[in-house]
Amino acid sequence: MNRIFTISALTLAFLLFPPSLASQDQPPAFTGAIDVREVGVVVASPEGTPLRSVRPEDLLVFEDGAPRQVIKAEPLRPGGGAAPWRLVLYFDRTLAGARTVHDAALVLARQAKDLVELGPVEIVTANPEPRVELAATQDAGSLSAILGGIAAETRKAAGPTRKETPPAAPETALLQQQLDRLTVFCADRPDTGARALFLIADGFAPPPGERPFLGATDPGAPIPPGTRAAALRDSGRILAAYGWVVFAGPLRDTSAEEERRSMGDMERIRVMAGGSSHTAGTPPVIGMPPPDRGVRGDARVADVFSRPDAAPWLTFSQPTAGTILGVEAQLASVIDDLAGRWRVWYRAPEEGDGNLRALEVRLPGAAQPLRGPRWVRSATPDGLTAARARLTGL
């Protein structure tokens, strides 16, 4: 969020040319104004650990390489009735298959209580136009019920769980269209403050010619226009400039798979002991899941980032200091990460030229910058204007 202030030059004129010294030989007094903006950006530690304490004097902010004055830093930790975050769960039914929508709805429903503790949560579906299914709420029951309804609606079409191959890449025009709808929807939101977007969409293996432009790090080099890579990168930059932290991808429900595996183990034990599936031939057996190694050590989480279809949504989420989503095991860590972030306010000159400006926030002496948006704006970005024009021409 930007706050605009005006500093008058009239005081300076009176200091330079006081009325008692005025004469025809002296330059006339002048008035003018310098517009400055106060910009709030959300940051986190580069290691993913919570920032325990941050003071304005501890921070260095650079906008397009120029140092800026930090004026305030505040934690985004929920508590005491505070709701620092605004969350949007956005199901793109054009870019996500039935199983992806079904699984994500179930997983998010199970996390409803923890999500609403961060702040109001809204549900949106795009098919293809975005539509609000549930207005922002902190009622975990309402949130869980609507998500459960989405899961029930897609259950039959989702079909049985099976090993998947990455979906084919969507046509460039279709991907651009849906990303335009998403960015315009998010940019037009009246709410301000810390905002997080959970985009549910299938991953896809990028065409060979676009792979060098996709990944976790923005290469900085120009991307050929009219490509999927350009659509993803440009949309991610706009969302970053509007203050959204983006988590995107085909969030999967792994609990059903674990339950089936555990039940299979129980059946084998009963058969080996002379029992059957219809009799209790042995004492009840509780199938123990694999030891919990945490998100960082979970092989399923590591697989999310190594899959060939991860690169597109990495490119999209990276400018926002978000990440890709693939399995339920990530969600608890994501929620804790959001609760551990801080909002930093700094002052910068007001320049309404429509250009995005590169942003970096650092702690003095740190080897890496803090995780935060890579881009900020001072006016409506040219990329958003172009997105609106493309949608108008549909």
C-alpha positions as CSV (number, residue, x, y, z in Angstrom):
1,M,0.0,0.0,0.0
2,N,1.3,3.4,-0.9
3,R,0.5,6.6,1.1
4,I,1.2,9.9,-0.7
5,F,2.4,13.0,1.2
6,T,3.3,16.5,0.0
7,I,6.2,18.5,1.3
8,S,5.8,22.2,0.5
9,A,8.8,24.4,-0.6
10,L,7.1,27.6,0.7
11,T,9.0,27.4,4.0
12,L,12.3,27.2,2.2
13,A,11.4,30.3,0.2
14,F,10.8,32.3,3.3
15,L,14.1,31.2,4.8
16,L,15.9,32.2,1.7
17,F,14.0,35.5,1.1
18,P,12.4,36.8,4.3
19,P,9.8,39.6,3.8
20,S,12.0,42.2,5.5
21,L,14.7,41.8,2.9
22,A,12.4,41.7,-0.1
23,S,13.2,44.1,-3.0
24,Q,12.7,44.3,-6.7
25,D,16.3,43.0,-7.2
26,Q,15.6,39.8,-5.3
27,P,14.1,36.7,-6.9
28,P,10.4,36.3,-6.2
29,A,9.3,33.8,-3.6
30,F,8.2,30.4,-5.0
31,T,6.0,27.6,-4.0
32,G,6.2,24.0,-5.0
33,A,5.7,20.5,-3.7
34,I,7.6,17.2,-3.5
35,D,5.3,14.1,-3.4
36,V,6.6,11.2,-1.4
37,R,5.0,7.9,-0.8
38,E,5.1,5.5,2.1
39,V,5.4,1.9,0.8
40,G,4.6,-1.1,2.9
41,V,6.3,-4.4,1.9
42,V,6.2,-7.9,3.6
43,V,9.5,-9.6,4.3
44,A,10.8,-12.8,5.8
45,S,14.2,-14.3,6.6
46,P,16.0,-15.9,3.7
47,E,16.3,-19.2,5.7
48,G,12.5,-19.4,6.3
49,T,13.0,-19.0,10.1
50,P,10.9,-16.3,11.8
51,L,12.3,-12.8,12.2
52,R,12.3,-12.4,16.0
53,S,12.8,-8.7,16.2
54,V,13.3,-6.0,13.5
55,R,13.8,-2.3,14.1
56,P,13.7,0.3,11.3
57,E,17.4,1.2,12.0
58,D,18.3,-2.5,11.4
59,L,17.0,-2.4,7.8
60,L,18.4,-1.3,4.5
61,V,15.9,-0.8,1.6
62,F,17.0,-0.2,-2.0
63,E,14.5,0.8,-4.7
64,D,16.1,0.5,-8.2
65,G,19.4,0.6,-6.4
66,A,18.7,3.9,-4.5
67,P,18.6,3.8,-0.7
68,R,15.3,4.6,1.0
69,Q,14.4,5.7,4.5
70,V,12.8,3.0,6.6
71,I,10.2,4.4,9.0
72,K,8.5,1.5,10.6
73,A,8.6,-2.3,11.0
74,E,5.7,-4.3,12.4
75,P,5.2,-8.1,12.9
76,L,2.4,-9.9,11.1
77,R,1.9,-12.4,13.9
78,P,-1.8,-13.1,14.7
79,G,-2.9,-12.8,18.2
80,G,-4.9,-10.6,20.6
81,G,-7.7,-10.3,18.1
82,A,-5.4,-9.0,15.3
83,A,-5.9,-10.3,11.8
84,P,-2.9,-9.1,9.9
85,W,-3.4,-11.1,6.7
86,R,-6.0,-11.3,3.9
87,L,-6.1,-14.6,2.1
88,V,-7.6,-15.6,-1.2
89,L,-8.1,-19.3,-2.2
90,Y,-8.3,-19.1,-6.0
91,F,-9.4,-22.2,-8.0
92,D,-8.8,-21.8,-11.7
93,R,-11.1,-24.4,-13.2
94,T,-9.6,-23.7,-16.6
95,L,-6.0,-24.4,-15.6
96,A,-6.8,-27.1,-13.0
97,G,-8.2,-30.6,-13.6
98,A,-11.0,-32.1,-11.5
99,R,-8.6,-34.1,-9.4
100,T,-6.5,-31.0,-8.6
101,V,-9.5,-29.0,-7.6
102,H,-10.9,-31.9,-5.5
103,D,-7.6,-32.6,-3.7
104,A,-6.8,-29.0,-3.0
105,A,-10.3,-28.3,-1.6
106,L,-10.0,-31.2,0.8
107,V,-6.5,-30.2,1.9
108,L,-7.4,-26.6,2.5
109,A,-10.6,-27.6,4.3
110,R,-8.6,-29.5,6.8
111,Q,-6.5,-26.4,7.4
112,A,-9.5,-24.0,7.7
113,K,-8.9,-23.2,11.4
114,D,-5.3,-22.3,10.9
115,L,-6.0,-20.3,7.8
116,V,-8.6,-18.1,9.4
117,E,-6.3,-17.4,12.4
118,L,-4.1,-15.5,10.0
119,G,-7.0,-13.4,8.9
120,P,-10.2,-13.3,6.7
121,V,-10.2,-15.9,3.9
122,E,-12.0,-15.7,0.6
123,I,-12.8,-18.4,-1.9
124,V,-12.8,-17.6,-5.6
125,T,-13.3,-19.9,-8.6
126,A,-12.5,-18.9,-12.2
127,N,-14.3,-20.8,-14.9
128,P,-13.1,-18.9,-16.8
129,E,-14.1,-15.6,-15.2
130,P,-13.4,-15.3,-11.5
131,R,-16.4,-15.5,-9.2
132,V,-16.5,-15.1,-5.4
133,E,-17.8,-18.3,-3.8
134,L,-17.3,-17.2,-0.2
135,A,-16.8,-13.6,0.9
136,A,-13.9,-13.0,3.2
137,T,-14.6,-14.7,6.5
138,Q,-12.9,-15.8,9.7
139,D,-15.5,-18.5,10.4
140,A,-13.6,-21.8,10.0
141,G,-16.9,-23.7,9.8
142,S,-18.2,-21.7,6.8
143,L,-14.8,-21.9,5.1
144,S,-14.6,-25.7,5.5
145,A,-18.2,-26.2,4.4
146,I,-17.7,-24.3,1.1
147,L,-14.4,-26.1,0.4
148,G,-16.1,-29.4,1.2
149,G,-18.8,-28.6,-1.3
150,I,-16.2,-27.9,-4.0
151,A,-14.6,-31.2,-3.2
152,A,-17.9,-33.1,-3.4
153,E,-18.8,-31.4,-6.7
154,T,-15.6,-32.6,-8.3
155,R,-15.2,-36.0,-6.6
156,K,-16.8,-38.1,-9.5
157,A,-14.9,-36.3,-12.2
158,A,-11.6,-36.6,-10.3
159,G,-11.7,-40.4,-10.5
160,P,-9.4,-42.8,-8.7
161,T,-5.9,-41.8,-7.7
162,R,-3.2,-43.0,-10.0
163,K,0.3,-42.1,-11.0
164,E,0.2,-39.0,-13.1
165,T,2.2,-37.7,-15.9
166,P,2.6,-33.9,-16.2
167,P,-0.3,-32.4,-18.1
168,A,0.4,-30.9,-21.5
169,A,1.3,-27.2,-21.5
170,P,-1.8,-25.0,-22.0
171,E,-2.0,-23.0,-25.1
172,T,-0.1,-19.7,-24.7
173,A,-3.3,-17.6,-25.4
174,L,-5.3,-19.6,-22.8
175,L,-2.6,-19.2,-20.1
176,Q,-2.2,-15.5,-20.8
177,Q,-6.0,-15.0,-20.6
178,Q,-6.4,-16.7,-17.2
179,L,-3.3,-15.0,-15.8
180,D,-4.7,-11.6,-17.0
181,R,-8.0,-12.4,-15.3
182,L,-6.2,-13.3,-12.1
183,T,-3.9,-10.2,-12.0
184,V,-6.7,-7.8,-12.8
185,F,-8.9,-9.4,-10.1
186,C,-6.2,-9.2,-7.5
187,A,-5.0,-5.6,-8.5
188,D,-8.6,-4.3,-8.2
189,R,-9.1,-5.6,-4.7
190,P,-10.1,-2.8,-2.3
191,D,-8.4,-4.4,0.7
192,T,-4.9,-3.4,1.5
193,G,-2.2,-4.7,3.8
194,A,-0.5,-8.1,3.9
195,R,-2.1,-10.4,1.3
196,A,-1.6,-14.0,0.3
197,L,-2.9,-15.8,-2.8
198,F,-3.3,-19.6,-3.0
199,L,-3.7,-20.3,-6.7
200,I,-4.8,-23.9,-7.5
201,A,-3.7,-24.9,-11.0
202,D,-2.0,-27.8,-12.7
203,G,1.7,-27.7,-13.3
204,F,2.9,-28.5,-16.8
205,A,6.2,-29.4,-18.5
206,P,7.4,-26.3,-20.4
207,P,8.2,-26.6,-24.1
208,P,11.9,-27.1,-24.6
209,G,12.4,-23.7,-26.1
210,E,11.1,-22.0,-23.0
211,R,12.9,-24.0,-20.3
212,P,15.9,-21.6,-20.0
213,F,13.5,-18.8,-19.0
214,L,11.7,-20.7,-16.3
215,G,12.8,-21.7,-12.8
216,A,13.2,-20.5,-9.2
217,T,15.4,-17.5,-10.1
218,D,14.5,-14.7,-12.4
219,P,17.4,-14.6,-14.9
220,G,16.9,-10.9,-15.6
221,A,17.4,-11.4,-19.3
222,P,14.6,-10.5,-21.6
223,I,12.0,-13.2,-22.3
224,P,10.6,-13.6,-25.8
225,P,7.2,-11.9,-25.9
226,G,4.2,-14.0,-26.6
227,T,5.5,-17.0,-24.8
228,R,4.2,-18.8,-21.7
229,A,7.4,-17.9,-19.9
230,A,6.7,-14.2,-20.5
231,A,3.1,-14.4,-19.4
232,L,4.1,-16.1,-16.1
233,R,7.0,-13.8,-15.3
234,D,5.1,-10.6,-16.1
235,S,2.0,-11.6,-14.2
236,G,4.1,-12.6,-11.1
237,R,5.9,-9.3,-11.2
238,I,2.6,-7.4,-11.2
239,L,1.2,-9.4,-8.3
240,A,4.4,-8.8,-6.4
241,A,4.1,-5.0,-7.0
242,Y,0.6,-5.1,-5.6
243,G,1.8,-6.8,-2.4
244,W,0.6,-10.3,-3.0
245,V,2.5,-13.3,-1.7
246,V,1.7,-16.1,-4.1
247,F,1.6,-19.9,-3.5
248,A,0.7,-21.7,-6.7
249,G,0.4,-25.3,-8.0
250,P,-1.5,-28.5,-7.9
251,L,-2.0,-29.1,-4.2
252,R,-2.4,-32.8,-3.7
253,D,-4.2,-34.8,-0.9
254,T,-1.7,-37.4,0.2
255,S,-3.7,-38.5,3.3
256,A,-5.9,-40.9,1.3
257,E,-2.8,-42.6,-0.2
258,E,-1.2,-43.0,3.3
259,E,-4.5,-44.5,4.6
260,R,-4.7,-47.0,1.8
261,R,-1.1,-48.0,2.4
262,S,-1.7,-48.5,6.1
263,M,-4.8,-50.5,5.5
264,G,-2.9,-52.7,3.0
265,D,-0.3,-53.4,5.7
266,M,-3.0,-54.4,8.2
267,E,-4.6,-56.8,5.7
268,R,-1.3,-58.5,5.0
269,I,-0.7,-59.0,8.8
270,R,-4.1,-60.5,9.3
271,V,-3.7,-62.9,6.4
272,M,-0.3,-64.0,7.5
273,A,-1.8,-64.7,11.0
274,G,-4.7,-66.7,9.6
275,G,-7.3,-64.0,9.7
276,S,-9.4,-62.6,6.9
277,S,-10.7,-59.2,5.9
278,H,-14.0,-60.1,7.6
279,T,-12.8,-61.4,10.9
280,A,-10.6,-60.2,13.7
281,G,-8.1,-63.1,13.5
282,T,-5.5,-61.0,15.2
283,P,-5.6,-58.2,17.7
284,P,-6.1,-54.8,16.1
285,V,-3.1,-53.5,14.4
286,I,-2.3,-49.8,14.0
287,G,-0.4,-49.1,10.8
288,M,2.3,-46.6,11.7
289,P,3.1,-44.0,9.1
290,P,6.8,-43.2,8.3
291,P,8.6,-41.1,10.9
292,D,7.8,-37.4,10.5
293,R,10.9,-35.8,9.2
294,G,9.4,-32.4,8.9
295,V,8.8,-30.4,5.7
296,R,12.4,-29.9,4.9
297,G,13.2,-33.6,5.1
298,D,10.0,-34.9,3.6
299,A,10.8,-36.7,0.3
300,R,7.3,-35.8,-1.0
301,V,8.1,-32.1,-0.5
302,A,11.5,-32.4,-2.2
303,D,9.7,-34.1,-5.1
304,V,7.4,-31.1,-5.5
305,F,10.4,-28.9,-6.4
306,S,12.2,-31.5,-8.6
307,R,9.2,-32.4,-10.8
308,P,9.5,-31.3,-14.5
309,D,6.1,-29.5,-14.2
310,A,7.3,-27.3,-11.3
311,A,9.2,-24.6,-13.2
312,P,6.3,-22.6,-14.6
313,W,4.7,-21.9,-11.1
314,L,8.2,-21.3,-9.6
315,T,8.7,-18.6,-12.2
316,F,5.2,-17.1,-11.3
317,S,5.6,-17.2,-7.5
318,Q,9.2,-16.3,-7.2
319,P,8.9,-12.5,-7.6
320,T,6.3,-12.4,-4.8
321,A,8.5,-14.3,-2.2
322,G,6.0,-17.2,-2.4
323,T,6.5,-20.7,-3.6
324,I,4.9,-23.6,-5.4
325,L,2.5,-26.0,-3.6
326,G,2.3,-29.7,-4.3
327,V,1.5,-31.7,-1.1
328,E,-0.4,-31.2,2.1
329,A,2.7,-31.5,4.2
330,Q,3.8,-28.0,3.0
331,L,0.7,-26.2,4.3
332,A,1.6,-26.1,8.0
333,S,5.0,-24.7,7.2
334,V,3.5,-22.1,4.8
335,I,1.1,-20.9,7.5
336,D,3.8,-20.6,10.1
337,D,6.0,-18.8,7.6
338,L,3.3,-16.2,7.0
339,A,2.7,-15.7,10.7
340,G,6.5,-15.1,11.1
341,R,6.8,-12.3,8.5
342,W,7.1,-8.6,9.0
343,R,5.8,-5.5,7.3
344,V,8.3,-2.8,6.6
345,W,7.4,0.8,5.7
346,Y,9.8,3.1,3.8
347,R,9.6,6.5,2.0
348,A,10.3,7.1,-1.6
349,P,9.7,9.8,-4.2
350,E,6.4,9.6,-6.0
351,E,7.0,8.8,-9.7
352,G,3.8,7.8,-11.5
353,D,5.4,6.6,-14.7
354,G,3.9,3.1,-14.8
355,N,7.3,1.3,-14.4
356,L,8.0,-1.4,-11.9
357,R,11.0,-0.8,-9.7
358,A,13.3,-3.5,-8.4
359,L,13.3,-3.8,-4.6
360,E,15.7,-5.2,-2.1
361,V,15.5,-5.3,1.7
362,R,18.5,-6.3,3.7
363,L,19.9,-6.6,7.2
364,P,23.3,-4.9,7.5
365,G,26.1,-7.4,6.9
366,A,23.8,-10.2,5.8
367,A,24.9,-12.3,2.9
368,Q,21.5,-12.6,1.4
369,P,18.6,-10.1,1.2
370,L,15.4,-10.8,3.1
371,R,12.7,-12.6,1.2
372,G,10.2,-10.1,-0.1
373,P,8.6,-8.7,-3.2
374,R,11.2,-8.2,-6.0
375,W,9.1,-5.4,-7.5
376,V,7.1,-2.3,-6.3
377,R,5.1,0.3,-8.1
378,S,4.2,3.9,-7.8
379,A,1.3,4.0,-10.3
380,T,-0.7,1.5,-12.3
381,P,1.9,-0.7,-14.0
382,D,2.0,-0.8,-17.8
383,G,1.7,-4.6,-17.7
384,L,-1.6,-4.3,-15.8
385,T,-3.0,-1.8,-18.3
386,A,-2.0,-4.2,-21.1
387,A,-3.8,-7.1,-19.3
388,R,-7.0,-5.1,-19.0
389,A,-6.8,-4.2,-22.7
390,R,-6.4,-7.8,-23.7
391,L,-9.4,-8.8,-21.6
392,T,-11.5,-6.0,-23.1
393,G,-10.7,-7.3,-26.6
394,L,-12.0,-10.8,-25.9
